[in-house]
Amino acid sequence: MIIHSLADLAAGFLGLWILLYLLDANHANVFVDFVRGVANWLASWSQDIFIMKTEGLRVFFNFALPALVYLAVGHGAAAWLRRL
């Protein structure tokens, strides 16, 4: 259950950052800055995989990919451990 929850939390931060970025949230806000920092740390391994002219699409794909990976790996690992 812990692995499942951590994967959901990681994907949640990445999804929240995508939403805040696309809605043009105030980057000077402490909460927005915190979410951006966590999302950048979680997605550091996948930065700039997709390079596009539209900045919104670039942010979406570069942060959605790690969110999907965390969900797939986390849920898969949790299901595998439940079977043991």
C-alpha positions, -999 to 999 in steps of 0.1 A, spaced: 0 0 0 29 24 7 45 19 -27 11 24 -44 5 56 -24 40 70 -31 35 64 -68 2 82 -67 17 111 -47 46 114 -73 22 114 -102 -1 138 -84 28 164 -79 37 161 -116 1 164 -127 -4 194 -104 26 211 -118 14 206 -154 -20 221 -144 -4 251 -126 19 257 -155 -8 255 -182 -31 278 -161 -2 303 -158 0 302 -120 21 329 -102 57 315 -101 65 338 -72 39 321 -50 54 298 -23 31 269 -30 36 271 -68 74 272 -62 72 242 -39 52 222 -64 76 232 -92 106 222 -72 92 188 -63 80 181 -99 114 191 -113 132 168 -89 108 139 -97 112 145 -134 149 153 -134 157 120 -152 134 128 -181 139 165 -187 140 176 -223 131 143 -238 106 161 -259 116 194 -275 88 214 -290 82 249 -301 51 253 -280 62 256 -244 30 243 -229 32 210 -249 69 206 -239 60 209 -202 30 186 -206 49 158 -223 81 161 -203 62 159 -170 34 135 -181 58 108 -192 75 104 -157 40 106 -141 29 76 -162 61 58 -155 58 63 -117 22 51 -119 30 20 -140 61 10 -120 46 18 -86 13 1 -92 31 -29 -108 55 -33 -79 27 -30 -54 6 -56 -72 37 -79 -74 44 -75 -36 7 -82 -28 10 -115 -46 40 -126 -25 
